[in-house]
Amino acid sequence: MPRYLTMIRIDEQNPPTENPSPELSERMGALFEEITKAGVMLDTAGLTPTSEGTRITWSGGNLSYVDGPFTESKEVVGGYAILQAKDKAEALEWTKRFLQVHEKHWTVTAEVREIAEG
């Protein structure tokens, strides 16, 4: 079965001002339990802020390093999930359900891409 990388994109410069509600935590826990039992979720995690990251670029035969935060980036990858689904439609359905768990007033974007296998 194909694997898919879901990149959760957030606006790091304008994060939600309040913590997730207890209801959100309950909904997320239930969804993660369901997707794990279905054998679809292979791995998932949130990422530390870009202020704790470093970008390394290879250009013209040289490496350059830039420490975060990366203020020129409005939208950054804030987390990821690796899903194993029968097809892209199934991966999109799980990702849609993940997004719908979030608070209605939040803005969260997900990019789903198939992982190229050798």
C-alpha positions in Angstrom: 0.0 0.0 0.0 1.2 3.5 -0.8 2.4 5.8 2.0 1.5 9.5 2.2 3.2 12.4 4.0 0.7 14.9 5.4 2.4 18.2 6.2 0.4 20.3 8.6 0.9 24.0 7.8 0.4 26.8 10.2 0.9 30.5 10.4 3.6 30.6 13.0 3.4 34.4 13.3 -0.3 34.3 14.2 -0.9 31.2 16.3 -4.2 30.7 18.2 -4.1 32.8 21.3 -5.8 30.2 23.5 -4.8 26.7 24.3 -6.7 23.8 22.7 -10.0 23.1 24.5 -10.5 19.9 26.4 -13.1 18.9 23.7 -10.4 19.3 21.0 -8.1 17.0 22.9 -10.9 14.5 23.3 -11.8 14.6 19.6 -8.1 14.4 18.6 -7.5 11.4 20.9 -10.5 9.5 19.6 -9.5 10.2 15.9 -5.9 9.1 16.6 -7.1 5.9 18.3 -9.4 5.1 15.3 -6.8 5.8 12.6 -4.1 3.8 14.5 -6.5 0.8 15.0 -7.3 1.0 11.3 -3.6 0.5 10.6 -3.3 3.8 8.6 -1.3 6.0 11.0 2.4 5.1 10.8 3.9 8.2 12.6 2.8 11.7 13.6 4.3 14.5 15.5 4.3 18.3 16.0 7.5 20.2 15.2 9.3 22.8 17.3 9.0 26.5 16.3 11.3 27.7 13.4 13.1 29.8 16.0 14.7 26.5 17.1 15.5 25.3 13.5 18.4 25.8 11.0 18.1 25.9 7.3 21.0 24.4 5.3 21.3 25.3 1.6 23.6 23.7 -1.0 24.2 26.2 -3.8 27.1 26.8 -6.2 29.1 24.1 -4.5 28.9 25.7 -1.1 26.8 25.1 2.1 25.2 28.0 3.9 23.4 27.9 7.3 20.7 30.2 8.6 19.3 29.8 12.1 15.6 30.5 12.7 13.2 32.1 13.1 12.4 32.3 9.4 10.4 35.4 9.5 10.1 35.6 5.7 7.9 32.4 5.8 4.3 33.2 6.7 3.2 29.5 6.6 5.5 26.8 8.0 5.2 23.1 8.6 4.1 22.7 12.2 3.6 18.9 12.2 3.4 15.9 10.0 1.7 12.5 9.7 2.8 9.5 7.7 -0.2 7.5 6.6 -0.4 4.1 4.8 -3.6 4.1 2.8 -5.0 2.1 0.0 -5.1 5.2 -2.2 -4.9 9.0 -2.2 -8.7 9.3 -1.7 -8.4 7.4 1.6 -5.4 9.5 2.7 -7.4 12.7 1.9 -10.4 11.4 3.8 -8.4 10.9 7.0 -6.7 14.2 6.6 -10.1 15.9 6.2 -11.3 14.3 9.4 -8.1 15.5 11.2 -8.7 19.1 10.1 -12.3 19.0 11.1 -11.4 18.1 14.7 -9.8 21.5 15.2 -11.5 24.5 16.6 -13.7 26.3 14.0 -12.0 29.6 14.4 -8.5 28.2 13.8 -6.8 28.1 10.3 -4.9 24.9 9.7 -3.8 23.7 6.2 -2.7 20.2 5.3 -0.7 19.2 2.2 -0.9 15.5 1.3 1.7 13.9 -0.9 2.5 10.4 -1.8 5.9 9.2 -0.8 7.9 8.0 -3.8 8.9 4.4 -3.2 12.3 3.4 -4.8 
